[in-house]
Amino acid sequence: MKGELSIEKTNLFLKLDQIDKQEQQAIDGITIAVKDNFCTKNIPTTCASEMLKDFIPTYDATVYSKLINNGACLIGKSNLDEFAMGSGTVDSIFGPTRNAWGYNGDTDWRIAGGSSGGSAVAVSTGVCVAGIGSDTGGSTRNPAALCGVVGIKPTYGLVSRYGLIPLVNSMDVPGIIARNVEDATRVLNCVAGPDQLDSTTIKRDFKPIELKDIDLSNVKIGIPSEYHCDGMSEDVIDAWKFVEDLLEKEKAIIKKVSLPYTSVSIAVYSILNQCEVASNMARYDGLEFGLRTNEDYSTEELYASSRSQGFNNVVRSRIFAGNYFLLTRNYEKYFLKALKLRRLIADDFKNVFNGENCVDILLTPTTLCDAPLYGDFVSKHNRDQCAFQDYCTQPANMAGIPAVSIPIRLSKNKLPISLQLMGPNLSEELLLNVAKRIESNTNTEILSKLNISLDTLPLKCQELISKVATEQVTLSVNRLDPIAISLQQSRQIAKNLEDEYEILKLKLKNKELQVKIDRNQRFMDDLRKELDSSIESLSKQSPNPDNIEECIKQMRQKVASYEESYKKATMKFSKLSVPDSLLPKSLQAQLATLASLREEESMWKQRADDVLFTRQARDAFRRRK
């Protein structure tokens, strides 16, 4: 499926796997997308690189085998940056992955984040329930943040790395992406725990995490000042302050803390990353692993040509930089110094979590801004892209601590903004419970605002979802994945939303009209007061027809002015398709007032006629005398 799906709108799957019938387990029927740097037996695992384009593993990664054993269904292998070296999922032999948010066609779209962008887009669009990614410097949390979903980076050693093709051995961690905290926790409970095949895993048994209603008054949350850095958008700062205030209202203890070595962490991360990349990529020599060219002039020529054709510019540049830092003359100057600074960065976190003014967790942004446009992103060098996108995420990898990214709100561009919680080693339960509280208190509905429906997905995706739904029906499994059904139901939901929108527009017009009617009512009240005052004034004067006629003339002008205003308001209201039951009472009252004024006008006219008749009779009587 690789060649066919690479031209689709989102380009998130590289390989589709069949769903096999299994016994009911913990996550039975749950669809999973696995990043294409995890080995899957008899299924190509390419790392989105020409070097491993034809590589078919003979074993399963521990994370994948645990998911399958718990009843999950692999729906596909997801796209990534080549060998996970990037923060946008744009450097892949299968093409870039497009973010579903802000997508306006092939010429105007935003990046999905990286390097686990394929898994994040698959989850955000509802194609699968959860996605597995890898997190070396933020590669799970970054795309989760830009796509508006939840991303977990576990404690180093909590989840096995066996079968994960290495990038940076001392920082790589399998990550989890899901639509909400509860789903992410459920998947983490399935994949966490010791593994005899990975010597770096924690050797004690894993106790499943429970989500419960915790008392935040006992939780101390730190706000590190160093994370408020240059380049951070106002939307991110506002969301950060919003959640800080929210937690404070929930009676959590908020403290300002300092992590002094944060400013150098991105430079340290870059050096160590490139050094380990140079070491790990040395195995791809054209003999044992990966692409092998036809050059047979010499072994050195075979090595050079295979690595030149098999790696893209980003991978090659990191290999060159890593080898430079590891040269004998540079080893102490760069590599050893970076290791010492990494220890200081880790000590920063230890001091914050265990010192005198200690806190339980940290609250920071995940990214410095919302998802950038593809054109703006690729105009920068890969090094600069990662330095900007990973500023807030990579310190957790160097310290080995857990972190969770959760969506908070939409930016001014209508794109997701997310924040990150970090805690000491093995504090996943506290982090996820606090994240769950934030999720429930902010009433996060970011994904519902994406309005992904079956009709809007690419044709190939519609066919695959229909195929999955058909396969599930034949499985005779009670707990089925609801994604395909919910996508189908979204058509009716979209129609209902359109009806509600029309009703809201009608109510808005009705409200605007009511304001005008109220203004006219005040005008009538003032007019009535003025008429009452005129009547009182005239009652104190002798019945002079000239005065009465002038008063009637002025009154007629005011009544005519009111009638014109009333007529305009009535015409505007009559154009709205409003039932009679919604007719404002104030409009009915004005109608009655207008009739009353006309009666008063008639009375004054009759009175003037009587006075005029009396005057004419008196003049005639005097002439006869």
Secondary structure by P-SEA (a helix, b strand, c coil): ccccccccccccccbbbbbbbbcccccccbbbbbcccccccccccccccccccccccccccaaaaaaaaacccccbbbbbcccccccccccccccbbbbccccccccbbbbccccaaaaaaaaaaccccbbbbbbcccaaaaaaaaabbbbbbccccccccccccccccccbbbbbbcccaaaaaaaaaacccccccccccccccccbbbbcccccccbbbbbbcccccccccaaaaaaaaaaaaaaaaaccbbbbbbbccccaaaaaaaaaaaaaaaaaacccccccccccccccccaaaaaaaaaaaaccaaaaaaaaaaaaaaccccccccaaaaaaaaaaaaaaaaaaacccccccbbbbbccccccccccccccccaaaaaaaaacccaaaaaabbbbbbbbcccccccbbbbbbbbbcccaaaaaaaaaaaaaaaaccccccccccccccccaaaaaaaaaaaaaaaacccccccaaaaaaaaaaaaaaaaaaaaaaaaaaaaaaaaaaaaaaaaaaaaaaaaaaaaaaaaaaaccccaaaaaaaaaaaaaaaaaaaaaaaaaaaaaaacccccccccaaaaaaaaaaaaaaaaaaaaaaaaaaaaaaaaaaaaaaaac
